[in-house]
Amino acid sequence: MESKIRAFAQHHGYDSIRKSIKWDGYSVYEPFFYGDDDYIGYSLFILVRNGIIRLATKQEARQLCGIIKHY
């Protein structure tokens, strides 16, 4: 399944994914770039539940940004 999620991220212009947390019944993945390019805007998250892969909505992304901490 992770290869399908990685392919989904690459289809949306990202290089790879990082598995993050379980949230509201979803497995959450963070797509990222290998380069030094900056991204401005909402943080994007990939949500997976019951084999369905999708991008988080803006509202979901706002909620996740308040939960996921990057160190």
N, C-alpha and C positions, 0 to 999 in steps of 0.2 A: 504494500500500500504506500509506503514512503516514497517509492520511485514514482508513483502516480502523482503524489503531492509535489515532489520536486519538479516533475514535468509541468504541472499546473503553474508553479511559480515561474518557471522558465518561459512558459507561454506568455506570462504577464511581464516579462522583461527582467526578472531577477536571476541571480546566478545559482542560488541554493536556498535551503531552508534550515531552520533550527527548531527542534521540538521545544515547546515552552511548557504550558500548564494545561490542566483539565479545567474547563470553565463551562458552567451551565449545560453540561452534557456533551460538550465539544472537546476534541483534542485541538489545541491551539498551536499553530506553527508560525514562526516569524520568518518571512522571506528577507534575503539580504543580497547585497552586491559585494563582490570581492574587491572592487576598485575603491578609489578614494572619492568617488562622486558623492556629492551631498544631495540629500533628498529633503525637500521642504513640503510640508503638508501633514495630513493625518498619517499616523503610523498605520501600516497595513498589517493585517493578520489574516492567516488562512485558517478557516474553521473546517473541521472534519467531524461528521457524525453519521453513523450508519452507512459508511461508504460514499457519502456525498461530500464533495470538496467545493468550498466556495470562499469568496473574500468576505471579510467582516463588513458590516455596514458602518457608516460614520458613527452612529450611536453606540454600536458594539465596540468599535475601536476606542472611543472615548472611555468607556467602562474598563476595557482591558488596559489602557494606558495608566489608569489609576491603580491597577492591581499588579501588573508586571513591573518589576524593578530590575534595572540594568546596572551592573556594577563594573 
